Amino acid sequence: MNAISAFANGTFDPGAFNTFEYGMNAFEMQYVYKSYKDAPLHPYVLKYWKARDVKKKIYDLGNHGRVYSVLSPLQAEMGRSYPVIYCYHDSSDDIFCAETYGYSDLIAKEKLICVYPEYHLKELKGLEDDFRYIMHQLEENGYAVDRERIYVTGFGYGASASAKLTVRLKDRLAGTGLVCGAHIFRGSELAGILKESVKESCPKQALICIGGKMDGKNIWPLEEEAYITTFNQWMLKFAQAENYQQISLARSQDIFHNSEDRVKREFGLDFDHTWMDYMEGTYWYCGQYENVSKMPVARFISVEGLPHIHCKNVAVQVWEYLKRFRRDPAFGTLEYIQEKETQQPF
């Protein structure tokens, strides 16, 4: 049984999934990995990325017996710095599979660098040290990093790593993407980290949480009071949405059963703004919390029919949201970049 079926909920139909546009896209994205996963630097792999104006390199992660891969524009522009997506793979994947999550396909068009680190799966230890080492080595190896625009994202268990790194390095990252992210609020890992940091000051954090409705690890609404408490803590301490009203389990269930808003019912959450998109032949339920000036602070997306896998627009949606944020490395403040590149204090 593969991870897609293993983590799917009880109504998932793998046969039907294979016939839908988003299903076919998901498998097409992983073709190069499935064909050459034991030869990550095979000439065909390098040719595959070169055809997309991307170069790929693999580096040792210090003396730890681990590695990380870096995918970047084939030809760097003189004098230009590049935002970084730092992506953690799921526990059933590896870094070479993570390269096919969709972010690498955005490199040439969006002018960014993607980093895929191996990490300690069991204990999630040393994440901060690894991050600092890799960021230092990137610059040592000639990558022009935009220090104001470093984003972390992760899939499944990698989302847990992303959330932990966000809490630990809250004044360094410009945004966080959690794919299959609902389980973050259910687990004890995030709850414990939040409890440890309760007395620490925290700059505002940008978050997008996205996953499939058929993903058995990405279940909404949150069905226990402890999970709701963790969600409230994140929204108050990290998202810092001025309009946010703490939600109770009873209120969440009331929204889930009775709200006239289809998206609010989907999550059991009382968003400030909701909408639906239709992409890759399926519906995307989108809700977000905003500050008083209508700037987004946290966005949540649920994809109809999608199990435990990326389709093309998952990475696109994560990037389209996160790229609007920048972190001042000197003061740690977060800024939101408007469409016309005008900045607003956030």
Buried (B, 14 or more C-beta within 10 A) or exposed (E): EEBBEEBBBEEBEEEEBEEBEBBBBBBEBBEBBEEBBEEBEBEEBBEBBEEBEBBBEEBEBEEBEBBBBBBBBBEBEEEEBBBBBBBBBBBBBBBBBBBBBBBBBBBBEBBBBBBBBBBEBEEBEBBEEBBEBBBEBBEEEEBBBBBBBBBBBBBBBBBBBBBBBBBBBBBBBBBBBBBBBBBBBBBEBBBEBBEEBEEEEBBBBBBBBBBBBBBBBBBBBBBEEEBBBBBBBBBEBBBBBEEBEEBEBEBBBBBBEEBEEEBBBBBBBBBBEBEEBEBBBBBBBBBBBBBEEEBBBBBBBBBBBBBBBBBBBBBBBBBBBBBBBBBBBEEBBBBBBEEEEEEEEB
